[in-house]
Amino acid sequence: MSLSVNPCDNRKTWDARVRVTGGNPQLLWGIGEAEALTDEQISVERVMVNRANQTIGYGQLLIYPEDKHTVWTRSPCT
């Protein structure tokens, strides 16, 4: 079975997923936004990982400029 990774652009959907699955509170939308405010070069992407039309994971990616690195956190869906 193949996996697909899709962006999540809806704050309410994202935060509900984190709360319902017992995800790390640092994955909440506002935390990512606050992190991005600390450095104007950081961007935030939120993605859902799906298999057979079911979400099996999600992650909030903190994207740094190419000359640095990419830092990401993830939380499994339960």
Gaussian input, Z-matrix of N, CA and C with variables (Angstrom, degrees):
# hf/3-21g

backbone

0 1
 N
 C     1     B1
 C     2     B2     1     A1
 N     3     B3     2     A2     1     D1
 C     4     B4     3     A3     2     D2
 C     5     B5     4     A4     3     D3
 N     6     B6     5     A5     4     D4
 C     7     B7     6     A6     5     D5
 C     8     B8     7     A7     6     D6
 N     9     B9     8     A8     7     D7
 C    10    B10     9     A9     8     D8
 C    11    B11    10    A10     9     D9
 N    12    B12    11    A11    10    D10
 C    13    B13    12    A12    11    D11
 C    14    B14    13    A13    12    D12
 N    15    B15    14    A14    13    D13
 C    16    B16    15    A15    14    D14
 C    17    B17    16    A16    15    D15
 N    18    B18    17    A17    16    D16
 C    19    B19    18    A18    17    D17
 C    20    B20    19    A19    18    D18
 N    21    B21    20    A20    19    D19
 C    22    B22    21    A21    20    D20
 C    23    B23    22    A22    21    D21
 N    24    B24    23    A23    22    D22
 C    25    B25    24    A24    23    D23
 C    26    B26    25    A25    24    D24
 N    27    B27    26    A26    25    D25
 C    28    B28    27    A27    26    D26
 C    29    B29    28    A28    27    D27
 N    30    B30    29    A29    28    D28
 C    31    B31    30    A30    29    D29
 C    32    B32    31    A31    30    D30
 N    33    B33    32    A32    31    D31
 C    34    B34    33    A33    32    D32
 C    35    B35    34    A34    33    D33
 N    36    B36    35    A35    34    D34
 C    37    B37    36    A36    35    D35
 C    38    B38    37    A37    36    D36
 N    39    B39    38    A38    37    D37
 C    40    B40    39    A39    38    D38
 C    41    B41    40    A40    39    D39
 N    42    B42    41    A41    40    D40
 C    43    B43    42    A42    41    D41
 C    44    B44    43    A43    42    D42
 N    45    B45    44    A44    43    D43
 C    46    B46    45    A45    44    D44
 C    47    B47    46    A46    45    D45
 N    48    B48    47    A47    46    D46
 C    49    B49    48    A48    47    D47
 C    50    B50    49    A49    48    D48
 N    51    B51    50    A50    49    D49
 C    52    B52    51    A51    50    D50
 C    53    B53    52    A52    51    D51
 N    54    B54    53    A53    52    D52
 C    55    B55    54    A54    53    D53
 C    56    B56    55    A55    54    D54
 N    57    B57    56    A56    55    D55
 C    58    B58    57    A57    56    D56
 C    59    B59    58    A58    57    D57
 N    60    B60    59    A59    58    D58
 C    61    B61    60    A60    59    D59
 C    62    B62    61    A61    60    D60
 N    63    B63    62    A62    61    D61
 C    64    B64    63    A63    62    D62
 C    65    B65    64    A64    63    D63
 N    66    B66    65    A65    64    D64
 C    67    B67    66    A66    65    D65
 C    68    B68    67    A67    66    D66
 N    69    B69    68    A68    67    D67
 C    70    B70    69    A69    68    D68
 C    71    B71    70    A70    69    D69
 N    72    B72    71    A71    70    D70
 C    73    B73    72    A72    71    D71
 C    74    B74    73    A73    72    D72
 N    75    B75    74    A74    73    D73
 C    76    B76    75    A75    74    D74
 C    77    B77    76    A76    75    D75
 N    78    B78    77    A77    76    D76
 C    79    B79    78    A78    77    D77
 C    80    B80    79    A79    78    D78
 N    81    B81    80    A80    79    D79
 C    82    B82    81    A81    80    D80
 C    83    B83    82    A82    81    D81
 N    84    B84    83    A83    82    D82
 C    85    B85    84    A84    83    D83
 C    86    B86    85    A85    84    D84
 N    87    B87    86    A86    85    D85
 C    88    B88    87    A87    86    D86
 C    89    B89    88    A88    87    D87
 N    90    B90    89    A89    88    D88
 C    91    B91    90    A90    89    D89
 C    92    B92    91    A91    90    D90
 N    93    B93    92    A92    91    D91
 C    94    B94    93    A93    92    D92
 C    95    B95    94    A94    93    D93
 N    96    B96    95    A95    94    D94
 C    97    B97    96    A96    95    D95
 C    98    B98    97    A97    96    D96
 N    99    B99    98    A98    97    D97
 C   100   B100    99    A99    98    D98
 C   101   B101   100   A100    99    D99
 N   102   B102   101   A101   100   D100
 C   103   B103   102   A102   101   D101
 C   104   B104   103   A103   102   D102
 N   105   B105   104   A104   103   D103
 C   106   B106   105   A105   104   D104
 C   107   B107   106   A106   105   D105
 N   108   B108   107   A107   106   D106
 C   109   B109   108   A108   107   D107
 C   110   B110   109   A109   108   D108
 N   111   B111   110   A110   109   D109
 C   112   B112   111   A111   110   D110
 C   113   B113   112   A112   111   D111
 N   114   B114   113   A113   112   D112
 C   115   B115   114   A114   113   D113
 C   116   B116   115   A115   114   D114
 N   117   B117   116   A116   115   D115
 C   118   B118   117   A117   116   D116
 C   119   B119   118   A118   117   D117
 N   120   B120   119   A119   118   D118
 C   121   B121   120   A120   119   D119
 C   122   B122   121   A121   120   D120
 N   123   B123   122   A122   121   D121
 C   124   B124   123   A123   122   D122
 C   125   B125   124   A124   123   D123
 N   126   B126   125   A125   124   D124
 C   127   B127   126   A126   125   D125
 C   128   B128   127   A127   126   D126
 N   129   B129   128   A128   127   D127
 C   130   B130   129   A129   128   D128
 C   131   B131   130   A130   129   D129
 N   132   B132   131   A131   130   D130
 C   133   B133   132   A132   131   D131
 C   134   B134   133   A133   132   D132
 N   135   B135   134   A134   133   D133
 C   136   B136   135   A135   134   D134
 C   137   B137   136   A136   135   D135
 N   138   B138   137   A137   136   D136
 C   139   B139   138   A138   137   D137
 C   140   B140   139   A139   138   D138
 N   141   B141   140   A140   139   D139
 C   142   B142   141   A141   140   D140
 C   143   B143   142   A142   141   D141
 N   144   B144   143   A143   142   D142
 C   145   B145   144   A144   143   D143
 C   146   B146   145   A145   144   D144
 N   147   B147   146   A146   145   D145
 C   148   B148   147   A147   146   D146
 C   149   B149   148   A148   147   D147
 N   150   B150   149   A149   148   D148
 C   151   B151   150   A150   149   D149
 C   152   B152   151   A151   150   D150
 N   153   B153   152   A152   151   D151
 C   154   B154   153   A153   152   D152
 C   155   B155   154   A154   153   D153
 N   156   B156   155   A155   154   D154
 C   157   B157   156   A156   155   D155
 C   158   B158   157   A157   156   D156
 N   159   B159   158   A158   157   D157
 C   160   B160   159   A159   158   D158
 C   161   B161   160   A160   159   D159
 N   162   B162   161   A161   160   D160
 C   163   B163   162   A162   161   D161
 C   164   B164   163   A163   162   D162
 N   165   B165   164   A164   163   D163
 C   166   B166   165   A165   164   D164
 C   167   B167   166   A166   165   D165
 N   168   B168   167   A167   166   D166
 C   169   B169   168   A168   167   D167
 C   170   B170   169   A169   168   D168
 N   171   B171   170   A170   169   D169
 C   172   B172   171   A171   170   D170
 C   173   B173   172   A172   171   D171
 N   174   B174   173   A173   172   D172
 C   175   B175   174   A174   173   D173
 C   176   B176   175   A175   174   D174
 N   177   B177   176   A176   175   D175
 C   178   B178   177   A177   176   D176
 C   179   B179   178   A178   177   D177
 N   180   B180   179   A179   178   D178
 C   181   B181   180   A180   179   D179
 C   182   B182   181   A181   180   D180
 N   183   B183   182   A182   181   D181
 C   184   B184   183   A183   182   D182
 C   185   B185   184   A184   183   D183
 N   186   B186   185   A185   184   D184
 C   187   B187   186   A186   185   D185
 C   188   B188   187   A187   186   D186
 N   189   B189   188   A188   187   D187
 C   190   B190   189   A189   188   D188
 C   191   B191   190   A190   189   D189
 N   192   B192   191   A191   190   D190
 C   193   B193   192   A192   191   D191
 C   194   B194   193   A193   192   D192
 N   195   B195   194   A194   193   D193
 C   196   B196   195   A195   194   D194
 C   197   B197   196   A196   195   D195
 N   198   B198   197   A197   196   D196
 C   199   B199   198   A198   197   D197
 C   200   B200   199   A199   198   D198
 N   201   B201   200   A200   199   D199
 C   202   B202   201   A201   200   D200
 C   203   B203   202   A202   201   D201
 N   204   B204   203   A203   202   D202
 C   205   B205   204   A204   203   D203
 C   206   B206   205   A205   204   D204
 N   207   B207   206   A206   205   D205
 C   208   B208   207   A207   206   D206
 C   209   B209   208   A208   207   D207
 N   210   B210   209   A209   208   D208
 C   211   B211   210   A210   209   D209
 C   212   B212   211   A211   210   D210
 N   213   B213   212   A212   211   D211
 C   214   B214   213   A213   212   D212
 C   215   B215   214   A214   213   D213
 N   216   B216   215   A215   214   D214
 C   217   B217   216   A216   215   D215
 C   218   B218   217   A217   216   D216
 N   219   B219   218   A218   217   D217
 C   220   B220   219   A219   218   D218
 C   221   B221   220   A220   219   D219
 N   222   B222   221   A221   220   D220
 C   223   B223   222   A222   221   D221
 C   224   B224   223   A223   222   D222
 N   225   B225   224   A224   223   D223
 C   226   B226   225   A225   224   D224
 C   227   B227   226   A226   225   D225
 N   228   B228   227   A227   226   D226
 C   229   B229   228   A228   227   D227
 C   230   B230   229   A229   228   D228
 N   231   B231   230   A230   229   D229
 C   232   B232   231   A231   230   D230
 C   233   B233   232   A232   231   D231

   B1=1.4387
   B2=1.5191
   B3=1.2882
   B4=1.4593
   B5=1.5270
   B6=1.3013
   B7=1.4623
   B8=1.5129
   B9=1.3099
   B10=1.4580
   B11=1.5255
   B12=1.3129
   B13=1.4580
   B14=1.5213
   B15=1.3195
   B16=1.4541
   B17=1.5231
   B18=1.3314
   B19=1.4637
   B20=1.5273
   B21=1.3127
   B22=1.4621
   B23=1.5235
   B24=1.3136
   B25=1.4576
   B26=1.5254
   B27=1.3213
   B28=1.4550
   B29=1.5272
   B30=1.3180
   B31=1.4615
   B32=1.5311
   B33=1.3305
   B34=1.4649
   B35=1.5267
   B36=1.3129
   B37=1.4684
   B38=1.5161
   B39=1.3239
   B40=1.4683
   B41=1.5277
   B42=1.3249
   B43=1.4588
   B44=1.5264
   B45=1.3324
   B46=1.4652
   B47=1.5229
   B48=1.3229
   B49=1.4651
   B50=1.5296
   B51=1.3192
   B52=1.4699
   B53=1.5227
   B54=1.3087
   B55=1.4706
   B56=1.5267
   B57=1.3299
   B58=1.4644
   B59=1.5260
   B60=1.3254
   B61=1.4658
   B62=1.5184
   B63=1.3247
   B64=1.4554
   B65=1.5178
   B66=1.3345
   B67=1.4613
   B68=1.5154
   B69=1.2947
   B70=1.4578
   B71=1.5309
   B72=1.3272
   B73=1.4657
   B74=1.5328
   B75=1.3135
   B76=1.4627
   B77=1.5262
   B78=1.3298
   B79=1.4597
   B80=1.5220
   B81=1.3200
   B82=1.4633
   B83=1.5332
   B84=1.2982
   B85=1.4617
   B86=1.5208
   B87=1.3160
   B88=1.4626
   B89=1.5218
   B90=1.3353
   B91=1.4614
   B92=1.5258
   B93=1.3225
   B94=1.4693
   B95=1.5172
   B96=1.3306
   B97=1.4643
   B98=1.5227
   B99=1.3263
   B100=1.4646
   B101=1.5237
   B102=1.3125
   B103=1.4630
   B104=1.5292
   B105=1.3312
   B106=1.4601
   B107=1.5243
   B108=1.3197
   B109=1.4666
   B110=1.5262
   B111=1.3296
   B112=1.4581
   B113=1.5278
   B114=1.3220
   B115=1.4687
   B116=1.5192
   B117=1.3189
   B118=1.4674
   B119=1.5228
   B120=1.3279
   B121=1.4594
   B122=1.5280
   B123=1.3200
   B124=1.4635
   B125=1.5239
   B126=1.3269
   B127=1.4591
   B128=1.5260
   B129=1.3111
   B130=1.4616
   B131=1.5177
   B132=1.3229
   B133=1.4661
   B134=1.5165
   B135=1.3144
   B136=1.4614
   B137=1.5156
   B138=1.3341
   B139=1.4582
   B140=1.5271
   B141=1.3222
   B142=1.4539
   B143=1.5265
   B144=1.3121
   B145=1.4615
   B146=1.5269
   B147=1.3287
   B148=1.4609
   B149=1.5274
   B150=1.3393
   B151=1.4651
   B152=1.5170
   B153=1.3097
   B154=1.4729
   B155=1.5289
   B156=1.3197
   B157=1.4699
   B158=1.5269
   B159=1.3192
   B160=1.4570
   B161=1.5238
   B162=1.3273
   B163=1.4571
   B164=1.5226
   B165=1.3418
   B166=1.4655
   B167=1.5286
   B168=1.3190
   B169=1.4570
   B170=1.5169
   B171=1.3028
   B172=1.4607
   B173=1.5082
   B174=1.3209
   B175=1.4516
   B176=1.5120
   B177=1.3017
   B178=1.4626
   B179=1.5174
   B180=1.3054
   B181=1.4535
   B182=1.5142
   B183=1.3126
   B184=1.4607
   B185=1.5154
   B186=1.3114
   B187=1.4530
   B188=1.5243
   B189=1.3062
   B190=1.4595
   B191=1.5235
   B192=1.3299
   B193=1.4662
   B194=1.5331
   B195=1.3192
   B196=1.4569
   B197=1.5188
   B198=1.3109
   B199=1.4601
   B200=1.5276
   B201=1.3176
   B202=1.4607
   B203=1.5294
   B204=1.2914
   B205=1.4546
   B206=1.5232
   B207=1.3013
   B208=1.4539
   B209=1.5240
   B210=1.3097
   B211=1.4576
   B212=1.5127
   B213=1.3032
   B214=1.4583
   B215=1.5108
   B216=1.3305
   B217=1.4518
   B218=1.4991
   B219=1.2851
   B220=1.4567
   B221=1.5170
   B222=1.3104
   B223=1.4550
   B224=1.5183
   B225=1.3169
   B226=1.4509
   B227=1.5223
   B228=1.3008
   B229=1.4586
   B230=1.5220
   B231=1.3023
   B232=1.4682
   B233=1.4960
   A1=110.57
   A2=115.97
   A3=119.11
   A4=111.08
   A5=113.41
   A6=121.76
   A7=109.11
   A8=116.07
   A9=120.87
   A10=107.49
   A11=114.86
   A12=121.44
   A13=107.09
   A14=115.54
   A15=120.70
   A16=110.53
   A17=116.60
   A18=119.35
   A19=110.84
   A20=115.69
   A21=122.07
   A22=106.86
   A23=115.90
   A24=121.19
   A25=113.01
   A26=116.97
   A27=121.03
   A28=109.88
   A29=116.13
   A30=121.60
   A31=112.35
   A32=117.38
   A33=120.15
   A34=111.08
   A35=116.94
   A36=121.09
   A37=110.46
   A38=115.74
   A39=120.69
   A40=111.40
   A41=116.89
   A42=120.53
   A43=111.60
   A44=117.25
   A45=120.27
   A46=110.16
   A47=117.54
   A48=121.73
   A49=110.10
   A50=116.56
   A51=120.09
   A52=110.27
   A53=117.05
   A54=120.35
   A55=112.17
   A56=117.36
   A57=121.80
   A58=111.74
   A59=117.11
   A60=120.27
   A61=112.83
   A62=117.45
   A63=119.93
   A64=112.78
   A65=115.29
   A66=120.24
   A67=112.94
   A68=115.08
   A69=121.92
   A70=109.40
   A71=119.17
   A72=121.07
   A73=113.28
   A74=117.66
   A75=119.66
   A76=112.07
   A77=116.95
   A78=120.57
   A79=112.74
   A80=118.25
   A81=120.25
   A82=110.47
   A83=115.47
   A84=123.46
   A85=112.31
   A86=116.62
   A87=121.11
   A88=112.90
   A89=117.34
   A90=120.64
   A91=109.59
   A92=116.92
   A93=120.18
   A94=111.92
   A95=115.70
   A96=119.84
   A97=110.78
   A98=116.80
   A99=120.58
   A100=110.67
   A101=117.02
   A102=121.31
   A103=110.55
   A104=116.31
   A105=120.49
   A106=111.43
   A107=117.32
   A108=120.09
   A109=112.45
   A110=117.73
   A111=120.73
   A112=111.98
   A113=116.29
   A114=120.81
   A115=107.56
   A116=117.40
   A117=120.72
   A118=112.98
   A119=118.45
   A120=120.49
   A121=112.78
   A122=117.86
   A123=121.24
   A124=108.60
   A125=115.97
   A126=120.34
   A127=108.42
   A128=116.07
   A129=121.50
   A130=108.84
   A131=116.13
   A132=122.53
   A133=107.38
   A134=116.11
   A135=120.80
   A136=107.91
   A137=116.09
   A138=120.07
   A139=111.25
   A140=114.90
   A141=123.18
   A142=107.28
   A143=116.58
   A144=121.98
   A145=107.03
   A146=115.78
   A147=121.43
   A148=111.66
   A149=114.95
   A150=122.28
   A151=105.96
   A152=116.03
   A153=121.70
   A154=111.02
   A155=116.53
   A156=123.21
   A157=113.93
   A158=117.15
   A159=121.35
   A160=108.38
   A161=116.58
   A162=120.59
   A163=108.80
   A164=115.74
   A165=120.47
   A166=112.25
   A167=116.87
   A168=120.41
   A169=110.35
   A170=114.95
   A171=120.09
   A172=108.56
   A173=115.69
   A174=118.97
   A175=111.38
   A176=114.60
   A177=121.38
   A178=106.13
   A179=116.65
   A180=121.91
   A181=110.18
   A182=116.07
   A183=121.30
   A184=105.59
   A185=116.51
   A186=122.29
   A187=109.51
   A188=115.69
   A189=123.06
   A190=108.92
   A191=118.55
   A192=120.90
   A193=110.71
   A194=116.35
   A195=122.25
   A196=114.27
   A197=117.70
   A198=119.35
   A199=112.56
   A200=116.74
   A201=119.88
   A202=107.91
   A203=118.16
   A204=122.21
   A205=109.44
   A206=115.76
   A207=121.28
   A208=108.10
   A209=115.37
   A210=121.21
   A211=106.65
   A212=116.28
   A213=118.61
   A214=109.77
   A215=113.71
   A216=120.81
   A217=107.01
   A218=116.81
   A219=118.85
   A220=109.43
   A221=115.24
   A222=120.61
   A223=107.74
   A224=118.82
   A225=119.94
   A226=111.05
   A227=116.11
   A228=120.02
   A229=107.82
   A230=116.28
   A231=119.30
   A232=110.76
   D1=141.04
   D2=-178.51
   D3=-95.45
   D4=156.71
   D5=177.05
   D6=-103.88
   D7=150.47
   D8=170.58
   D9=-128.50
   D10=147.23
   D11=178.74
   D12=-120.51
   D13=121.89
   D14=-175.35
   D15=-126.14
   D16=141.40
   D17=178.28
   D18=-68.39
   D19=151.57
   D20=173.13
   D21=-120.12
   D22=115.37
   D23=-177.45
   D24=-108.31
   D25=8.79
   D26=-176.69
   D27=-108.91
   D28=112.20
   D29=-176.01
   D30=-59.25
   D31=-45.03
   D32=-178.35
   D33=-63.38
   D34=-43.76
   D35=178.53
   D36=-61.76
   D37=-44.99
   D38=-178.43
   D39=-62.01
   D40=-53.41
   D41=-177.55
   D42=-62.91
   D43=-36.12
   D44=177.56
   D45=-63.65
   D46=-42.12
   D47=179.18
   D48=-61.29
   D49=-45.69
   D50=-179.57
   D51=-61.96
   D52=-44.87
   D53=-177.75
   D54=-67.70
   D55=-46.89
   D56=-176.51
   D57=-63.96
   D58=-35.53
   D59=-177.49
   D60=-90.36
   D61=1.49
   D62=-179.52
   D63=69.66
   D64=30.06
   D65=-179.79
   D66=-66.75
   D67=163.56
   D68=178.44
   D69=-60.09
   D70=127.49
   D71=-179.74
   D72=-56.76
   D73=-22.62
   D74=177.99
   D75=-67.68
   D76=-11.78
   D77=177.39
   D78=-85.90
   D79=-6.79
   D80=179.72
   D81=-61.35
   D82=148.06
   D83=-174.69
   D84=-51.11
   D85=-49.16
   D86=-176.25
   D87=-62.93
   D88=-33.31
   D89=178.59
   D90=-65.85
   D91=-43.33
   D92=177.26
   D93=-61.95
   D94=-40.75
   D95=178.68
   D96=-64.52
   D97=-41.81
   D98=178.74
   D99=-63.71
   D100=-40.14
   D101=178.04
   D102=-61.28
   D103=-42.68
   D104=179.90
   D105=-66.04
   D106=-29.66
   D107=179.21
   D108=-70.32
   D109=-20.12
   D110=-179.35
   D111=-71.54
   D112=-19.82
   D113=-178.91
   D114=-152.59
   D115=116.97
   D116=-175.21
   D117=-63.22
   D118=-13.09
   D119=179.68
   D120=-88.61
   D121=-9.42
   D122=179.61
   D123=-85.84
   D124=134.74
   D125=171.78
   D126=-120.50
   D127=159.83
   D128=-177.08
   D129=-121.08
   D130=132.71
   D131=173.68
   D132=-126.35
   D133=138.16
   D134=176.83
   D135=-118.02
   D136=130.41
   D137=-175.85
   D138=-131.18
   D139=148.61
   D140=173.96
   D141=-109.74
   D142=136.21
   D143=177.52
   D144=-103.78
   D145=124.47
   D146=-175.41
   D147=-121.77
   D148=147.13
   D149=172.03
   D150=-138.40
   D151=126.63
   D152=179.84
   D153=51.88
   D154=48.36
   D155=177.00
   D156=61.61
   D157=23.45
   D158=176.90
   D159=-127.00
   D160=132.34
   D161=177.77
   D162=-73.81
   D163=122.95
   D164=-179.21
   D165=-113.23
   D166=-5.34
   D167=178.61
   D168=-173.81
   D169=169.10
   D170=177.98
   D171=-155.93
   D172=158.48
   D173=-179.64
   D174=-152.94
   D175=148.52
   D176=174.48
   D177=-109.00
   D178=116.31
   D179=-176.78
   D180=-99.70
   D181=127.41
   D182=172.50
   D183=-99.54
   D184=114.50
   D185=-173.36
   D186=-101.13
   D187=121.43
   D188=177.85
   D189=-101.75
   D190=162.54
   D191=176.84
   D192=-56.38
   D193=154.14
   D194=-176.89
   D195=-53.78
   D196=-34.25
   D197=-176.87
   D198=-74.03
   D199=-5.07
   D200=176.52
   D201=-107.62
   D202=-107.68
   D203=-177.67
   D204=-164.50
   D205=172.36
   D206=174.90
   D207=-107.37
   D208=128.69
   D209=176.93
   D210=-111.99
   D211=135.67
   D212=178.67
   D213=-141.30
   D214=153.67
   D215=172.10
   D216=-123.32
   D217=155.42
   D218=178.79
   D219=-145.12
   D220=161.29
   D221=176.48
   D222=-143.67
   D223=131.51
   D224=177.29
   D225=-72.36
   D226=148.33
   D227=173.27
   D228=-82.19
   D229=142.96
   D230=179.05
   D231=-117.12

